[in-house]
Amino acid sequence: MAESLVAGVDSSTQSTKVVLCRAADGTVVAEASAPHPDGTECHPGHWWNALSQMRDLLERADAVAVAAQQHGMVALDGAGEVVRPALLWNDTRSAPQARALVEEFGGAKAWAERTGSVPPASFTVTKLRWMAEHEPGNARRTERVMLPHDWLTLRLGAPEPVTDRGDASGTGYWSPAAGGYLPDLLRAALGHDAETPRVAAPGERVGETAWGAALGPGTGDNMGAALGLGLRPGDVVVSIGTSGTAFAVADEPAADPSGLVAGFADATGRFLPLVATLNAARILSAAAAMTGVALYELSALALAAEPGAGGVTLLPYLDGERTPDRPDATGVLAGLTTSNATRENVARAAVEALLCSLADAVDHLAAQGIRPRRTLLIGGGARSEAVRALAPAIFGTPVTVPEPAEYVALGAARQAAWALAGTPEPPGWPAPPATERPAPPEAGHTREHTGQEIRERYAALRDSAPQI
């Protein structure tokens, strides 16, 4: 009898990736990818077209699940047709609507208590309010609201719109603590009631594909990564992709009235407090452009500079920022002099800024009671040798670097295997291979060469920059 295979789909901002794995142990047997159009909005049809390019790979699977970018606003009319291109998580045009909604419903503390989060411009609820104000005709036509992974799961063969608690927790109109939708918030955003997907149980089999494969409920990308890494309480992940995230699995829901920590649910029945930054790997791309080198050459340039980049500090809010909430901010390069204005120092400052921004995110988790047993560094940006080398000093802890892999897609594949098995818990796939990066000793270093000093200088620039 042939062994069972499962497929995990990662539908991100930039592309669709598919991994085909053995259901028993998660061993990857094949993988493929296809690009999406660039931008902060995208017609969902592009996601389906990208996924359809890998149909031959998908049809080898006995079960499939989709993990996709969180928060995207997929608005459908009464016939199930897309009303307008989906506004993606990285579209910040709804910042004024986010502020207005928070004020209308009792302020930040009330939102944190009801939804687990204080919604920034990325959240679906704010995008619905933007559409209601700027495209009232489209808002009136909208009878159903879905998320990217919900829409793809429906196209793959789910008999009804279905989501999971992890992705639902990023909408701004679903409560992780209570486990239910908050229709008054959705109504206030869109201007009228709309249908929402059923929230499936973790690991539930929600349907089957046209070729007879079981369908898992799917989840959001960060929840998929947590499942793919096999996170347990006490693990903290720092992910460096298009966005930066720091998140941890927890047994209790978070409710941070500062809005810095999003109180998400995870894909297993637990919770996933998370801090997100808008700027992450793009900081490295921008630095490569500024210094005139290819991205793969940036590490060597950064490592050729002394710690602290000769006093050059970058505030990396290149396209606005989500944490802290500064949607209209721009980047700041400070401390330049005739003696330190070198390509090496600019490259080093960019890597240090990226890590300082994410170290701030980890601190916000700590303020919510998360005590890391280990810190894992993942994502495309974690493939940079400079990032890996500098991370322990900036974070002040040892850092575990799992072997590069498509962890979002692997998490979706693990969920698919869970749905196929019908067991109470997900299959116990082995932990990914990883290397350990110890925190360097500070003895013998001058203070300006320490991670602490770098973070203090970064914080001073962050706090003195215009609060816009």
Secondary structure, 3 states (H helix, E strand, C coil): CCCCEEEEEEECCCEEEEEEEECCCCCEEEEEEEECCCCCEECHHHHHHHHHCCHHHHCCCCEEEEEECCCCEEEECCCCCECCCEECCCCCCCHHHHHHHHHHCCCHHHHHHHHCCCCCCCCHHHHHHHHHHHCHHHHHHCCEEECHHHHHHHHHCCCCCEEEHHHHCCCCCEECCCCEECHHHHHHHHCCCCECCEEECCCCCCEECCCCCEECCCEEHHHHHHHHHCCCCCEEEEEECCCEEEEECECCCCCCCCCCCEEEECCCCCEEEEEEECCCHHHHHHHHHHHCCCHHHHHHHHHCCCCCHHHCEEECCCCCECCCCECCCCCEEECCCCCCCCHHHHHHHHHHHHHHHHHHHHHHHHHCCCCCCEEEEECHHHHCHHHHHHHHHHHCCCEEEECCCCHHHHHHHHHHHHHHHCCCCCCCCCCCCEEEECCCCCCCCCHHHCHHHHHHHHHHHHHHCCCC
